[in-house]
């Protein structure tokens, strides 16, 4: 699954992924960020998901990335997964 984005100003961005709490979810979700022709990969520990309040999931921080001006995408995969992989949304927040 890919979530496309467009960066107007190059810089450091924090990446957040909204993960819903589901039965049979994988303890790990593979995340890759494509920017400036480079792919950066990480594994997000979705097994540590703690849902509080009236929401059905949680925003989890997946690290900070130096993004180039232009188009890119965040890829969500099942590399190393031991269950279902589900992500509803991604959010990039510019660091100051």
N, C-alpha and C positions, 0 to 999 in steps of 0.2 A: 504494500500500500504506500502511495506517495502523496505527500502534501506539498504543493508548489508554493514558492514565495518569490517576492521581488524586493531587493534591497536597494534603496535610494542612496544611502550613505554607507560606505564600508566602515567596519568597526567591530567591536566586541558585542556579542548578543548572547543573552541567556536563553536557553531552550527549555520550554516546559511542555509536557505531554499530558493530556487528560486521559486517565485510565479508569474505566468503569470497573466496579467490583463484580466479578462473575464467578460462578462455581466452575472449578476445573481450570482456572487461569494459570498460565505459566509463571514460574518463579522469576524468569528472565525474559526480557523483550529486547531484541536487537534494534538499534537505532543508528541510522547513517545520515550524515548531512553532506549534501553535494553543493559546493560553492566554488566559483572560479576554476572549474575543471578538476577539482580535487574532491575526493570522498573521504570523510572522517567517520570512523565507526566507533560505537561504544555499546555496552550492554546495560540496560536499565533494570534494577532489581525490583520488578513489579510484585514480587512475592511479599514485599514489606509494606504493601498498600494498607493504609489505615484510614478508613472512611469515617468522618465525623459529621454530626449534624444531619441535615435532611438531604444531602446530596447522594448521588448513586456512585460516586467515584472520587478521584483526587487528582489535582494538578501535581505532577512530579517533575522536579528539575532534573534535566539530563545533561547538565554541564554548560560551559560557556565556549562560544566559538567565534573565531575571527572570520567574519563573512565579507566577501568581496561584493562590490557594487554589481548589480545585475540579477539575473534569474538563478534560482537554485531550487532544491527540494529537500525535504526531510523524508527519509524512507523508514518504514517500520517493517520488520521482518521476523521470521521464526527461527533464525540461526541459534542453536543451543536451547531452544524452547523445550519445555517438558509438559506443556499443556496448551490451552487456547491462548492466542495473542489477540487482544482487542485494544484499540486506541480510538477515541472519538474525535480528538482535535489536537493541534499543536499551536504553540504561541512562542513567538520570538520577541524578546524585550531588549531594546538597546541599552547597553551599559553606559553610564555617565562617567 
